[in-house]
Amino acid sequence: MKDLPLFLAFLGAVSILTVTPGADTAMVLRAATIEGRRAAALTAAGIGVGCLVWGAAVALGLGAVLRASELAYTMVKLAGAAYLLWLGIALVIRPRSGLVSNSSVQPVGNGSAFHKGLATNLLNPKIGVFYVTFLPQFVPVGMSVALGTFLLAVVHVLLGLAWFGILIAATVPLAQVMRRPAVIRWLDRMTGFVLVGFGLRLAFAQR
């Protein structure tokens, strides 16, 4: 970075945002405690790729469109809210009692864990609006705003992956206990309520 103090200010601000619990954290923790390290890592990777897609989209101008167009923002927002509500309600109504289940919300192979993490972020327009309003403030003078914004999005993703790695490492040792049927049902329902809460919050969010 050309402006080290500006970059350090960005790191401080985005680090606080990264460790603030949200739907992404709930999904990674649930995957780590119930499905194992690999599924949790794939969920985190999907979340990271989703953020990178938003970063690239903002750099190319889509973020500005979401910020300017009420219809575009509302359509993506409602799609994301519906997805979170679908995942959450399914977990609340049909929690698992073991690692093998016919429930429609359970991962079918590790690829599904990645896709769920990816979809959760791709269908959240607040990420695009956040990137287009927050990141350009930290682009050094003289640097391309588009390039600078994308590079800052990459830094945000790397911080997020590092944080998820810490959470996974701390949670996996408890996996044996957390895989008990009663605990699995409780975790599924708690995660479901969290996702429903964030889905409703997204649905009624104002820009």
C-alpha positions in Angstrom: 0.0 0.0 0.0 1.2 3.5 -0.8 -0.2 5.0 2.4 0.7 2.8 5.4 -1.3 4.7 8.1 -4.4 4.6 5.9 -4.0 0.8 5.4 -3.5 0.3 9.1 -6.6 2.2 9.8 -8.4 0.0 7.4 -7.0 -3.2 9.0 -8.2 -2.0 12.4 -11.7 -1.2 11.2 -12.2 -4.3 9.1 -10.8 -6.6 11.8 -13.5 -5.5 14.2 -16.1 -6.1 11.6 -14.6 -9.5 10.8 -14.9 -10.9 14.3 -18.4 -9.5 14.9 -20.7 -12.6 15.0 -23.1 -13.0 12.1 -24.7 -15.6 9.9 -21.4 -16.6 8.3 -19.9 -17.3 11.8 -22.9 -19.4 12.7 -22.6 -21.5 9.6 -18.9 -22.1 10.0 -19.2 -23.0 13.7 -22.0 -25.4 13.0 -20.1 -27.1 10.3 -17.0 -27.3 12.5 -18.8 -28.8 15.5 -21.0 -31.2 13.6 -19.6 -32.0 10.2 -15.9 -31.6 10.8 -12.9 -29.5 9.8 -13.2 -30.1 6.1 -16.8 -29.1 5.8 -16.2 -26.0 7.9 -13.2 -25.1 5.8 -15.3 -25.4 2.6 -18.0 -23.3 4.1 -15.5 -20.6 5.0 -14.0 -20.9 1.5 -17.5 -20.4 -0.1 -18.0 -17.4 2.1 -14.6 -16.0 1.0 -15.3 -16.6 -2.7 -18.7 -14.8 -2.3 -17.0 -11.8 -0.9 -14.4 -11.8 -3.7 -17.2 -11.9 -6.2 -18.8 -8.9 -4.6 -15.4 -7.2 -4.5 -14.9 -7.7 -8.2 -18.5 -6.6 -8.9 -18.1 -3.4 -6.9 -14.8 -2.7 -8.8 -16.7 -3.1 -12.1 -19.5 -0.9 -11.0 -22.3 -3.2 -9.9 -22.0 -2.0 -6.3 -22.8 1.5 -7.4 -25.9 0.1 -9.3 -27.1 -1.6 -6.1 -26.6 1.6 -4.2 -28.4 3.7 -6.8 -31.2 1.3 -7.8 -33.9 0.6 -5.2 -35.4 -2.2 -7.4 -32.0 -4.0 -7.9 -31.2 -3.8 -4.2 -34.6 -5.0 -3.1 -34.6 -7.9 -5.5 -31.2 -9.2 -4.3 -32.0 -8.4 -0.7 -35.3 -10.4 -0.8 -33.6 -13.4 -2.5 -30.9 -13.5 0.1 -33.4 -13.1 3.0 -35.5 -16.0 1.5 -32.5 -18.2 1.2 -31.5 -17.6 4.9 -35.1 -18.1 6.0 -35.3 -21.4 4.0 -32.1 -22.7 5.6 -33.0 -21.6 9.1 -36.6 -22.8 9.1 -35.6 -26.2 7.8 -33.0 -26.6 10.5 -35.5 -25.6 13.2 -38.3 -27.9 11.9 -36.1 -30.8 11.0 -32.9 -30.9 13.0 -30.7 -33.9 12.7 -30.2 -36.5 15.4 -27.0 -37.9 13.8 -24.5 -37.3 11.0 -26.6 -39.1 8.4 -30.0 -37.7 7.6 -32.4 -37.3 4.7 -33.1 -33.7 5.7 -33.1 -31.4 2.7 -30.9 -28.9 4.4 -28.0 -31.3 5.1 -24.9 -31.2 3.0 -24.7 -33.8 0.2 -20.9 -34.2 0.1 -18.5 -31.4 0.9 -19.3 -29.5 -2.2 -22.7 -28.5 -0.7 -20.9 -26.9 2.3 -19.0 -24.7 -0.1 -22.1 -23.8 -2.1 -24.0 -22.8 1.0 -21.3 -20.5 2.1 -21.1 -19.0 -1.4 -24.8 -18.5 -1.8 -25.2 -16.9 1.6 -22.9 -14.1 0.6 -23.8 -13.8 -3.0 -27.4 -13.2 -2.1 -26.6 -10.5 0.5 -26.5 -7.1 -1.3 -25.4 -5.4 1.9 -21.9 -6.7 1.2 -21.9 -5.0 -2.1 -23.2 -1.7 -0.6 -20.7 -2.0 2.2 -17.8 -2.5 -0.2 -18.8 0.4 -2.4 -19.3 2.8 0.5 -16.6 1.7 2.9 -13.6 0.5 0.9 -13.0 3.5 -1.4 -12.4 5.6 1.7 -9.1 3.6 2.2 -7.8 3.7 -1.4 -4.7 5.8 -1.5 -4.7 9.0 -3.5 -3.3 8.4 -7.0 -4.3 4.7 -7.0 -7.1 3.3 -9.2 -10.3 3.2 -7.1 -11.4 0.0 -8.8 -8.1 -1.8 -8.3 -7.7 -0.4 -4.8 -11.2 -1.4 -3.8 -10.7 -5.0 -5.1 -7.4 -5.3 -3.3 -9.0 -4.2 0.0 -11.7 -6.7 -0.5 -9.1 -9.4 -0.9 -7.5 -8.3 2.4 -10.9 -8.5 4.0 -11.4 -12.0 2.7 -8.0 -13.1 4.0 -8.7 -11.7 7.4 -12.1 -13.5 7.4 -10.4 -16.8 6.4 -7.8 -16.4 9.2 -10.6 -15.7 11.7 -12.6 -18.7 10.6 -9.4 -20.8 10.8 -9.1 -19.8 14.5 -12.7 -20.7 15.1 -12.4 -24.0 13.4 -9.2 -24.9 15.3 -10.9 -24.0 18.6 -14.1 -25.9 17.9 -12.9 -29.1 16.3 -11.5 -30.6 19.5 -15.0 -30.5 21.0 -16.4 -32.4 17.9 -16.8 -35.7 19.7 -19.0 -34.2 22.3 -20.8 -32.0 19.9 -21.8 -35.0 17.7 -24.1 -36.5 20.3 -27.6 -36.7 18.9 -29.1 -34.3 21.5 -26.4 -31.8 21.0 -26.7 -32.0 17.2 -30.4 -31.3 17.4 -29.8 -28.3 19.7 -27.0 -26.9 17.4 -29.2 -27.3 14.3 -32.1 -25.5 15.9 -29.9 -22.7 17.4 -28.2 -22.2 14.0 -31.6 -22.2 12.4 -32.9 -19.5 14.7 -29.8 -17.4 14.1 -30.2 -17.8 10.3 -33.9 -16.9 10.5 -33.0 -13.8 12.6 -30.5 -12.6 10.1 -32.9 -13.4 7.2 -35.6 -11.2 8.8 -33.0 -8.6 9.5 -31.9 -8.6 5.9 -35.5 -8.6 4.6 -36.3 -5.4 6.5 -32.9 -3.8 6.2 -32.7 -0.2 5.0 -29.8 1.1 3.0 
